[in-house]
């Protein structure tokens, strides 16, 4: 039994071996001997024997071996012992003494025997060991699971030098040290966390914070239980110059008065990421770079949080939101004995308290928080209510006395709580000039309190909404591909036949060679030219190649295009099937030849689509109320490239704008299927989920944007607005600070380049996160979130012109035209009228039916000298208004102005119909033709072409235009009536109008797959 217990103790005792291999870069005039002392947590682990270091400048002898090893014993069950690995670095001291050879030693001993007083004070100092340098060794890699690691350590000078005796770090001695743990690992990483607390400095200290006081900061940490332990930061120093190096000091090595107290960690230079609620009163970036008075620590304290301690810290932040800090001011020579004061504080001691908001650490994946907090006067009641404890500096005995006293006076205390609050309420500390006294603190965890599972959640939700497609057997051809290949084959064969015919004709031109050709090709003189050419193809082998090529394409096309009859015995069915197949093949051959030879297309050609222009046309159609035409343009862009997620997303935005949310969701899912990291599609779908009150799904998609595109600042601002709306405060300040940091990035992500035509973005101030996000939200037509962003901006800039204008834009897009006019009127009264305000007021009046006021404001916008060249929507509305009023010449001038900057089918149509009414028929024909080139599916353009051709008595052209007008279903009754009246006036009633309409309807379905299903 005793043997087993001894074996168990030996297993629990583990050790860390620290080996100093060598010392190098020792620049000394004399040879010295160096010995090392290794110390950990004020315990000396070992002292080495002296190592002889020769004075030499030769690089080969600059490294001197020491091979000194010490062991740091660790008890695996003792949590304090394990915590010391993390919180206390190892301190290594190097001591030097002068080394002399044998002749010098014998001479000195002989002189000593004769006269001991020969030694001067100066010579005696050579025999006194002195400190060569110190350094510290961080054991954190061992705590993180490293079995062994090696480092180069610089032996820092024994004291700080600010004169000519200072040595640059390149000339300081260096140690090579290896650290190993036996057995590994000492710590189980899955059950613990690491907490780093850094106290930086107190800024704007009042005059009562004098240089002769001692400054000490205390806080708490939940190490392994729900009862917190106190952590203290001593030796705050009053400084009047900034810390240029910005290196953190070890809190446990503050007693070391040289650079060996410095760690490898630096103070963060990211001032944007600091949580600073005093931005207006205190600019941290400027204050840190100024030589002003401050109380400085820059001390780092690190400790282990065990599983119970991590849960306790999580509960504390969830319950209280704040983390307590206290500042103790005491005189340099105050007595150590405690007085019998009610609060148990020694005399000449002042206490202050501070509450730091650490709620950001509850945000999933958030591991650090750097905060600016304000000092308050000490009030135990406030500390007890907000933190659950009264005094961090109180000892355990004093805590028990306070608890017993509270039990005895519980009833009396409950009655006087309100009066105590009123008389001893904690008040914020300000300087004599009214500036807040603040302290900068950083809290960092190795692992977040709540793990970030956004990738996992996003993958699950994507798998739910977009299930994996069923994998079918891969087959190369489809009906459209087979048909396209057949047409391409016909065209290529036609080119080959044409080239051979050209060669055949060239040979026939040589009359002297006619007999030779007949002999060569066995031509019959009675055959015509076509038969001779066919025989020519037989002879050179081209005819067989053509037939073989067609045999490869025709069966595949028949197989894909037609359903083979089940019963081929019936001669009638077989004959009908063969006839339909033959007819179809010949028709497709004619179509292919017409495309190539005649240079015209009997079907709609898929030309190269200019998506930017089509989006502009769609926006124009939507603003003018033609929703179907806008849909046509959007679908045309989608059909041009179905593998691009951008047109799918733009179509989804439009569908949601017109209220078709279900189809908008389908388009979003299609875009996400094509690219699961596409930011616009994720944003639109997340916002749709938010509007449907699916807040969990919305957060997953909005956070996925920031995860996939961390520099997309609009995504962070939208996430900030989402947290404001859902009242999730741990992410409110964090997301906004990240957005403010990302907006300074030059490589911004721009997801929408198209500018709106009903309002302008010229008022938007650059580098303003709220307003830049407002622009994006207004372009996407998410007016509710745009209103939230404008409300946040209003709190910063009041009712500035850009806030008022974009509030009016938000109301205009939402259909609240009266509210939009009220904001525009306020902007006009406060800042004056310009083209943006005037044009938007005109649009609002047009929407409300106030045509006269709308025309008045639009005309005012056109007459301003500083207006832009392009006022597209304003001029279109004015042009059609003048046309309706019968002022055709004025309408023509307005439309021509628009055609110079942004021509569309509607602007050319406006010029054409104005010219037609002015009897300028050649100009009208040119303009209507231009309009028809842009949009050949507009029935009104075809209707005016009908009127023009009828007026010019071009009846064949009239019939063609009339057929197209019927095809695209003209709904304008006035145009129908004008065409009918003109036909009656000219006494023109062609008998084949009905036949033309029937042919047109048949023509519209010509070549479709449905025609050959039966």
C-alpha positions, 0 to 999 in steps of 0.5 A, a space after each residue: 500500500 505504501 509502495 503504491 502511494 509512493 508511486 502515485 506521488 511520483 506520477 503526480 510530480 512532474 517537472 519542466 527542464 530548463 537548459 542554458 546551452 550557451 552564451 554568445 555576443 559577449 563584447 568585453 575587453 577582459 576575459 570574464 567568468 559568467 555564472 547563471 542563476 535561474 529563478 521562478 516565482 521568487 524561488 531559486 531553481 539553481 546556480 551554475 558553475 562559472 563559465 570562462 568567456 575569453 575576450 575575443 573578436 573572432 566569430 568562431 570563439 564568440 559562442 561559449 557552451 554552458 549546458 546548465 540544466 535546472 528542473 522546475 517541479 510541478 504538481 499535476 494536482 496542485 492548481 496553484 503550481 500549474 497556474 504559476 507556469 502561466 502567470 510567472 515567467 522564469 527569471 535568469 540572471 547572469 553574474 560576471 567576474 574578472 578572470 586572470 591567468 596564472 601569472 597575474 594571480 601569482 603576482 597579486 598573491 605575492 604583493 598581498 603577502 608583502 603589503 596588503 594595502 597596495 590594493 586600491 578601491 578601483 582594483 578591488 572592484 575587479 574581484 567583486 562579482 557584478 550583474 552582467 544582465 537579466 532576462 525572462 523566459 515565458 513558459 506559455 508554449 509548455 502550457 499550450 502543449 509544446 513538448 520542447 522549444 528553444 529560444 534566443 534570449 537577450 541579456 538586458 542591461 542591469 539598469 536603465 541607462 539614459 546616457 552614453 553608457 547605454 548599449 544597443 540590443 544588437 551588442 547585448 549578450 544572448 543566451 540559447 535556452 531549451 525548455 522541455 516538459 516531462 512527461 507531456 502534457 502537463 495541462 489538459 487543454 480542453 478543460 482550461 482557458 487563459 485570461 490576460 488582463 492588462 492595466 495600461 494607464 490613467 489619463 487626465 488624473 486630477 491634481 490630487 493624484 500627486 507624485 508622492 502617492 502609491 498607485 495600486 489597481 485591483 480586480 478579480 478573476 474566477 480561477 477555479 470556483 465561483 468565489 473570485 480571487 483578487 489580482 493586484 497591479 502595484 507600482 503605478 508610475 506618474 509619467 509625463 512622457 509617452 511610452 515609445 516602445 509600448 511593450 507590456 510589463 510582467 505584473 509579477 516582475 514589477 520589482 525588477 528595475 530593468 528591461 527584464 521585466 518586459 514581455 514579448 507583447 506590445 500594446 495594440 496600436 489599433 485605436 479604432 478597435 478600442 471601446 471608447 464611450 468618451 470619443 467626443 471628450 477623449 481622443 485616445 489615439 492623440 492622447 497616447 502620442 502626446 507627452 502629457 501627465 498620466 499614471 502608467 502601468 502597462 502591466 500584464 497579468 495572466 492566469 489559468 481559468 479552469 472549467 468552473 472558473 470559465 463558467 463562473 466568469 461567463 455567468 458574471 458577465 451575463 448577469 452583471 455585464 460589467 467587470 469591477 476594478 478598484 484604484 487604491 491611493 496611499 501615501 509612501 510611508 503609511 503604517 502597515 497596521 490596519 486601523 479600526 475604522 468601520 470600513 477596515 481601511 488603513 489611514 491615508 488611503 483613498 479608494 476609487 472604483 471603475 466598471 468595465 463593460 465586458 459584454 462583448 466577450 459574450 459575442 460568439 468568437 470574441 476573445 479580447 476587449 480593450 476598453 476606456 472606463 471612467 473612475 468613480 468615487 468609492 461607494 460599496 453600495 453601488 459596487 455591491 449592486 452592480 458587481 456583487 462585492 464591495 471591496 476588492 482590497 478587503 481581506 478574507 477576515 474583514 469580509 467575514 466581519 462585514 457579513 456578520 455585521 450585515 446579518 446583525 443589522 439587516 433590518 436596520 440596513 434595509 430601512 436606511 439603504 435609500 438614504 445611504 445611496 443619496 449621501 454616498 452615491 458614486 460620482 464620476 471623477 473629472 479634472 479641474 478643466 472638466 475632462 473625465 478621468 479615464 483608465 484604459 484596460 484590456 481583457 483577453 481570453 485564449 478561447 472565446 466564452 462562446 464558440 463561433 459556429 457560424 460556418 456550421 450553422 450556415 452549412 446546416 441552413 444552406 443544406 436545408 433550404 438548398 437540398 443537394 440535387 439528384 445526381 442523374 446519369 450524365 448525357 452530353 446532348 439536349 434538344 437545344 444543343 443537338 439543334 444548335 449543332 445541326 444548324 452549325 453543321 449545315 452552315 459549315 457544310 454550306 461554306 465547304 460546298 461554296 468553296 468547292 463550287 468556286 474552285 469548280 467555276 475557276 476550272 471551267 473558265 479555262 476552255 482549253 482544258 475542257 477535254 481534259 476535265 471530261 476525261 478526268 471526271 467522265 463528264 457527260 456533255 449533255 449534263 447541266 451545270 448542277 449535275 456536273 458540280 454534283 459529279 465533281 463532288 463525287 469525284 473528289 470525295 467531298 460528297 461522301 464526307 458531307 453525307 457522313 457528317 450529316 449521318 452523325 448529327 441527324 440521328 442525334 437531333 431526331 432522338 432528342 427532338 422527337 418521340 418515336 411512334 411505338 407502332 411503326 407497322 401502321 403505314 400512315 403513322 410511319 409516313 406522317 412521322 417521316 414527313 414531320 421529321 423531313 419537314 423539320 430538318 428542311 426548315 432548320 436547314 433553311 433557317 441556318 442558310 438564311 442566317 448565313 447567306 441572306 444576313 437576316 434572322 427569322 427568329 430572335 437572335 441572342 446578341 451580346 447583352 449590355 447588362 448595364 444598359 438593360 438595368 438602366 432601361 429596367 429602372 426607367 420602366 419601373 419609375 414610369 410604372 411599366 412593371 412588365 417591361 422592367 421584368 422583361 429587361 431583368 429576365 433578358 439579363 438573367 437569360 444572357 448568363 444563367 451562371 452569374 449570380 449578379 443578375 439573379 440577385 438584381 432580379 430578386 431585389 426587383 421582385 421584392 420591390 414589387 411585392 413578389 417575395 416568393 419569387 424573390 426568394 427563389 432567385 436569391 436561392 439560385 444565386 446562393 446555389 451558384 456562389 454560396 459566398 456571394 455577399 449581395 445574395 446573402 444580404 438580400 436573403 438575410 433581410 427577407 428572413 428578417 422581414 419574415 421575423 426569422 431572426 435566427 436565420 437572418 443573423 446566420 446569413 448576416 454574420 456569414 457575410 462578415 465571415 466570408 467578407 470581413 472587410 465589407 464594412 456595410 455588412 458590419 453596419 447592417 449587422 450592427 443595425 440588426 443587433 440594435 433592432 433585436 436588442 442584442 447589446 454584446 454585438 452592438 458596439 463591436 460590429 460598429 467598431 469593426 465597420 469603422 475600421 474596415 471603411 478605411 480600407 482602400 480595397 472596398 467591396 462594391 456590390 452595386 455600381 448602378 446609380 439610381 435615376 430618381 434620386 442622387 448619391 451626391 449628398 452622401 459624405 464619404 467615410 461615414 459608415 452610416 450614410 454609406 450603408 444607407 446608400 446600399 440599403 436604399 439601392 436594395 430598397 430595404 427602407 426599414 434598415 435605411 431608416 435605422 441607419 439614418 436615425 443613428 446618423 441623426 444622433 451624430 449630425 442632427 438634422 443635416 442636409 444629407 440626413 433630411 434628403 435621404 430621409 425623404 428618399 427613404 419615404 419616397 421609395 416606401 410610397 410615403 410621398 407626403 412625408 418625403 415632401 415635408 423633409 424636402 421642404 425642411 431641407 429647402 428652408 434650412 439649406 436652400 433649393 438645388 436640383 436634387 431637392 427640386 427633382 425629388 419634390 417633382 417626382 413626389 408631386 407626380 406620384 401624388 397626381 399634382 402634375 402642375 407642381 411636379 412640372 414646376 419643380 422639374 422645370 426648376 431643376 432643369 434651369 439651375 446652372 449647377 445641375 448635372 448634364 443627365 436629368 433623365 427621369 425629370 426630362 422624360 416626365 416633362 417631355 411626355 407632359 408637354 406631348 400630352 398638352 400638345 406642345 410638341 415642339 417643346 416636347 421634342 427639344 426636351 427629348 432631344 436633350 435626353 437623347 444626347 446624354 442617356 438615349 433609351 427607346 422611350 426617349 427616341 420614341 418621344 422625339 419620334 412621336 413629337 416629329 410625327 405630330 409636327 409633320 416631320 415624317 423623315 425625322 420621325 421615321 429615323 427616331 422611331 427606327 432608333 427606338 425600335 433598335 433598342 426595344 423591338 418588342 414595344 407595341 407602341 413603337 410599332 403602332 406609331 410606325 403603322 401611323 407613319 407608314 399609313 400616312 406615307 401610304 406605304 401599305 406593305 410596310 404598314 402590314 409588317 408593322 401592324 403584324 408586329 403590333 398585334 404580336 406584342 399586344 398593343 393595349 393603348 386604346 387611343 392608338 388603336 382608335 387613331 390607326 382605325 380612323 386613319 385607315 378609314 380616312 384613307 379608305 384603306 381596308 386590306 382584306 388580309 389583316 386577319 390572315 396577317 394576325 394569324 400568320 404573326 401568331 403562328 410566326 411567334 411560335 415557329 420553331 418551338 418544341 411544342 410544334 413537334 410534340 405530336 
